Amino acid sequence: MSDTRVRIGLIGLGNNMLSHIGRLVQMPEVELVGGCDPVTDMHARARDRFPQLASMPTFATHEELLRGVAPDAVIISTPHSYHRDQTVASLESGAHVLVEKPLVNTVREANDVIRARDASGKVVMVSYQRHTQAPYLKIKEIIDSGRIGTVQMIVALQNQMWYAGQMNRVRQGNVPWRMQTHLSGGGQLNDSGSHLVDILLHVTGLEPSHVYAAQQSFDAGLDINSAVTVRFTSGAQASLSIVGNAPGIGSAVWEDVTIYGSDGAIYYRMMGQPGFEPFVELRRIGENDPLDMGPLAQGTTPDQHFVDVILGKSVNLAPAECGLRVMQLSEAAWQSAGTGQVVEVASLGH
């Protein structure tokens, strides 16, 4: 790898990876050196969509990709259950890793990744795009600065027409991998819900201690709606409602989040992503009018941020530890929903 250019391999060539490619081909510091997907039709589709990939070699497996082109870095966009092995193999080959959310499906797998990262000395970043988007950078800045005091309570709702969209495909005879637990690791909590859980933990810096959850699966065999109560190590609390069986605009997400501190609160409302500007307001106890939050920082994409971190231009804003925290809360929620008992995060696998 040169000081100004990163050779990137692509693991998985499905729909989501096409979005990554659309950004990567516009980055002069990136060279796409290979891709892999077990479905060979995906190879031709990627080349048809992006003429820049006409000469890029493609492979059936990530092992073949890593051996064949020895990339400096990889981007992983595959079903969730493949993430652990693909990430560890990439690190062991000497590649940096940007992996789609969730990082993995269990706490034990997350710790496996962290150990492999530490042994390799390479970058692992989870593609949680909110970490580098302007509104969330501002929310984190406000909380870190102490303007709302000590975080005490989080109330959050996520609403998406997820279940209906997935079941439409099932009825057409095409069962999506997100509806197959052995591939997805879970339902809506592990899909769009992962984004909500992650950003709440990221902007507050809180770590989950105990979790109680109730979930509805309907006829899907995995979680669709989740009601989750969380106690954090700091003593703060959260009430999370993740609703996958809801009306909506296509796959757009509605979120309603309030983060309460000892001195004030941040109110955040959002419909759709991206392209829909969220509503963010800062208020303090004892003052009737909202406070000026100051200008928003310049945001960026996970792809650009990943390359900037590799080249030493930025600090990793979404390291593997973010994925670990998400899995601590999510795995505890699944266990709690199954047993009807409060689950202590410390009891989960290492």
C-alpha positions in Angstrom: 0.0 0.0 0.0 1.3 3.5 -0.9 0.9 6.5 1.4 -1.8 7.9 -1.0 -3.6 4.9 -2.5 -5.5 1.9 -1.0 -6.1 -1.3 -2.9 -9.6 -2.5 -1.9 -11.2 -5.9 -2.3 -15.0 -6.4 -2.2 -16.5 -9.3 -0.3 -20.1 -9.7 -1.5 -21.4 -8.1 -4.6 -25.1 -7.7 -3.7 -27.3 -4.6 -3.7 -25.7 -3.0 -0.7 -22.2 -3.4 -2.1 -23.3 -1.6 -5.3 -23.9 1.5 -3.1 -20.4 1.2 -1.7 -19.0 0.8 -5.2 -20.8 3.9 -6.4 -18.9 6.0 -3.8 -15.6 4.1 -4.1 -15.2 4.7 -7.9 -15.3 8.4 -7.2 -12.4 8.3 -4.8 -9.1 8.9 -6.5 -7.2 7.3 -3.5 -9.0 4.0 -4.1 -8.2 1.1 -6.5 -10.7 -1.7 -6.6 -8.6 -4.8 -7.2 -11.1 -7.6 -6.9 -14.5 -8.8 -5.8 -16.1 -12.1 -4.7 -19.6 -13.5 -4.5 -20.8 -17.1 -4.7 -23.6 -16.0 -7.1 -21.7 -15.5 -10.4 -24.5 -13.4 -11.9 -23.5 -10.7 -9.3 -20.1 -10.4 -10.9 -21.5 -9.5 -14.3 -24.1 -7.2 -12.8 -21.5 -5.2 -10.9 -19.4 -4.8 -14.1 -22.5 -3.8 -16.1 -23.4 -1.2 -13.6 -19.8 0.2 -13.3 -17.7 0.1 -16.4 -14.7 1.0 -14.2 -14.8 -2.6 -13.0 -14.5 -4.1 -16.5 -11.0 -5.6 -15.8 -11.5 -6.2 -12.1 -11.0 -9.9 -11.3 -13.8 -11.7 -9.5 -13.9 -14.9 -7.4 -16.4 -17.2 -5.8 -15.1 -17.0 -2.2 -13.4 -14.5 0.1 -10.5 -17.0 0.5 -9.8 -16.9 -3.3 -10.0 -13.1 -3.3 -7.6 -12.7 -0.4 -5.1 -15.2 -2.0 -5.6 -13.9 -5.5 -5.1 -10.2 -5.2 -3.8 -9.6 -1.6 -5.8 -6.4 -1.0 -4.7 -3.7 1.4 -8.2 -3.6 2.7 -11.6 -5.2 2.2 -15.2 -4.1 2.4 -17.6 -6.8 3.6 -21.3 -6.7 2.6 -22.7 -10.2 3.1 -25.3 -11.9 5.2 -24.6 -11.2 8.9 -23.6 -14.8 9.8 -20.6 -14.7 7.5 -19.1 -11.5 9.0 -17.1 -13.1 11.8 -15.2 -15.6 9.6 -14.7 -13.2 6.7 -13.4 -10.4 9.0 -11.0 -12.7 10.8 -9.7 -14.2 7.6 -9.2 -10.8 6.1 -7.3 -9.5 9.1 -5.1 -12.6 9.2 -4.3 -12.0 5.5 -3.0 -8.5 6.4 -6.1 -6.5 5.2 -7.9 -3.7 7.0 -11.7 -4.3 7.2 -14.8 -2.2 6.8 -17.7 -4.5 7.6 -21.4 -3.8 7.2 -23.5 -3.8 10.3 -24.0 -5.7 12.5 -20.3 -6.5 13.1 -21.3 -10.1 14.0 -24.2 -11.9 15.6 -22.9 -12.7 19.2 -20.7 -11.2 21.9 -18.3 -14.1 21.6 -17.9 -13.4 17.8 -17.3 -9.7 18.5 -14.5 -10.6 20.9 -13.0 -12.9 18.4 -12.9 -10.1 15.9 -11.3 -7.7 18.4 -8.6 -10.2 19.3 -7.9 -10.8 15.6 -7.7 -7.1 15.0 -5.3 -6.5 17.9 -3.1 -9.4 16.7 -3.0 -8.0 13.2 -2.6 -4.3 14.0 -5.1 -3.5 11.2 -8.2 -1.3 11.2 -11.6 -2.7 11.8 -14.5 -0.4 11.2 -18.2 -1.1 11.3 -20.2 0.6 8.5 -22.5 2.5 10.8 -22.9 5.6 8.6 -24.5 7.7 11.3 -21.1 8.0 13.1 -19.9 10.3 10.3 -23.2 12.2 9.5 -23.5 15.8 10.6 -26.6 15.6 12.9 -25.1 12.8 14.9 -21.7 14.4 15.1 -23.5 17.4 16.6 -25.5 15.3 19.1 -22.4 13.6 20.3 -20.6 16.9 20.6 -23.4 18.4 22.7 -23.5 15.4 25.1 -19.7 15.2 25.4 -19.6 18.9 26.2 -21.9 18.4 29.2 -24.6 20.8 27.9 -27.4 18.4 29.0 -25.5 17.3 32.1 -25.2 13.6 32.9 -27.3 11.3 30.7 -30.0 9.7 32.8 -32.7 8.4 30.5 -33.2 7.5 26.8 -36.6 7.0 25.2 -36.4 5.8 21.6 -38.8 4.6 18.9 -38.0 3.1 15.5 -40.8 2.4 13.0 -40.3 0.7 9.7 -42.5 -1.3 7.2 -39.9 -4.1 7.4 -42.0 -7.1 8.0 -44.5 -6.4 5.2 -41.6 -6.0 2.7 -39.9 -9.2 3.7 -43.1 -11.2 3.7 -44.0 -10.0 0.2 -40.9 -11.6 -1.0 -41.6 -14.8 0.9 -45.1 -15.0 -0.7 -43.4 -14.6 -4.1 -41.3 -17.7 -3.3 -38.1 -15.8 -2.7 -37.3 -16.1 1.0 -34.8 -13.3 1.7 -31.7 -14.1 3.8 -32.8 -11.5 6.3 -35.7 -13.9 7.2 -33.5 -16.9 7.7 -32.0 -16.9 11.2 -29.0 -19.0 10.2 -28.0 -16.2 7.8 -29.3 -13.1 9.5 -28.7 -13.9 13.2 -32.0 -12.2 14.1 -34.8 -10.1 12.8 -35.4 -6.3 12.9 -33.4 -5.8 16.0 -30.3 -7.1 14.1 -31.2 -5.1 10.9 -32.5 -1.6 11.0 -32.7 -1.8 14.8 -28.9 -2.3 14.9 -28.5 1.3 13.6 -30.7 2.7 16.4 -29.0 0.7 19.2 -25.6 1.6 17.9 -26.1 5.4 17.6 -27.6 5.6 21.0 -24.7 3.9 22.6 -22.2 5.9 20.5 -23.4 9.4 21.2 -23.9 8.8 24.9 -20.9 6.5 25.6 -23.1 4.3 27.8 -22.5 0.6 28.2 -25.4 -1.8 28.9 -25.4 -3.6 32.2 -28.8 -5.4 32.4 -31.5 -5.9 29.7 -35.1 -7.0 29.8 -37.1 -7.5 26.5 -40.3 -8.7 25.1 -40.6 -9.5 21.4 -43.2 -10.4 18.8 -42.4 -12.7 15.9 -45.8 -13.3 14.4 -45.3 -16.1 11.8 -41.7 -15.1 10.9 -39.7 -17.2 13.3 -37.6 -14.2 14.3 -38.0 -10.9 16.1 -40.2 -8.3 14.4 -41.3 -6.0 17.2 -39.1 -5.5 20.3 -39.8 -3.7 23.6 -36.5 -3.3 25.4 -35.6 -1.9 28.8 -31.9 -1.2 29.5 -30.0 -0.4 32.6 -26.5 1.0 31.9 -23.3 0.7 34.0 -23.6 4.4 34.9 -27.1 3.9 36.3 -28.8 5.5 33.3 -31.9 3.8 31.8 -33.4 3.4 28.4 -36.7 2.4 26.9 -36.4 1.2 23.3 -39.3 0.3 21.0 -38.3 -1.2 17.7 -41.3 -1.8 15.5 -40.8 -3.7 12.3 -44.5 -4.2 11.5 -45.5 -0.7 10.8 -46.8 1.5 8.0 -44.3 3.6 6.2 -42.9 5.0 3.0 -41.2 2.1 1.3 -38.3 1.0 3.5 -37.9 4.5 5.1 -37.4 4.6 8.8 -39.2 6.8 11.3 -37.3 7.5 14.5 -38.3 9.5 17.6 -35.5 9.8 20.1 -35.1 11.8 23.3 -31.9 11.7 25.4 -32.5 13.2 28.9 -29.7 14.6 31.0 -29.6 16.0 34.5 -29.7 19.5 33.0 -31.5 19.2 29.7 -32.4 17.1 26.8 -31.8 16.5 23.1 -34.9 15.8 20.9 -34.3 14.0 17.6 -36.9 13.1 15.0 -36.3 11.6 11.5 -38.3 10.2 8.7 -36.4 8.3 6.0 -32.7 8.0 5.2 -30.8 9.5 3.6 -32.2 12.6 1.9 -34.6 13.5 4.7 -33.3 16.1 7.1 -33.9 15.2 10.7 -35.3 17.5 13.4 -32.8 18.1 16.3 -33.5 20.4 19.2 -31.6 21.1 22.4 -33.4 22.3 25.6 -32.3 22.9 29.2 -34.3 22.5 32.3 -35.7 25.9 33.5 -35.5 27.6 30.1 -38.6 27.9 27.9 -36.9 28.2 24.5 -34.6 25.8 22.7 -30.9 26.6 22.7 -28.7 27.4 19.8 -26.7 24.2 19.0 -24.2 25.9 16.7 -23.2 25.0 13.2 -23.2 21.4 12.0 -19.9 19.7 11.3 -19.1 18.5 7.8 -20.1 14.8 7.5 -18.7 12.1 5.3 -19.4 8.5 4.2 -18.1 5.3 5.9 -16.1 4.5 2.7 -14.3 7.8 2.8 -13.8 7.7 6.5 -12.4 4.1 6.3 -9.8 5.2 3.7 -8.9 8.3 5.6 -8.3 6.2 8.8 -6.1 3.8 6.9 -4.1 6.7 5.4 -3.7 8.3 8.9 -5.9 11.3 8.1 -8.6 10.5 10.7 -9.4 8.6 13.9 -11.7 5.6 13.6 -15.2 6.7 14.7 -16.7 3.2 14.4 -14.3 0.7 15.8 -15.1 -3.0 16.5 -15.9 -2.0 20.1 -19.1 -0.3 18.8 -20.2 -3.6 17.3 -19.4 -5.4 20.6 -21.6 -2.9 22.5 -24.5 -3.4 20.1 -24.2 -7.2 20.4 -24.1 -7.0 24.1 -27.5 -5.3 24.2 -29.0 -7.3 21.3 -27.9 -10.7 22.5 -29.1 -9.9 26.0 -32.5 -8.8 24.5 -32.9 -12.0 22.6 -32.1 -14.1 25.7 -34.4 -12.1 27.8 -37.3 -12.4 25.3 -36.8 -16.1 25.3 -36.6 -16.6 29.1 -38.8 -13.7 30.4 -36.0 -12.8 32.7 -33.6 -9.8 33.1 -30.2 -10.7 31.5 -26.9 -9.4 32.9 -24.6 -8.4 30.0 -21.6 -9.7 32.0 -23.0 -13.2 31.7 -22.7 -13.3 27.9 -19.9 -15.2 26.1 -16.4 -13.9 25.8 
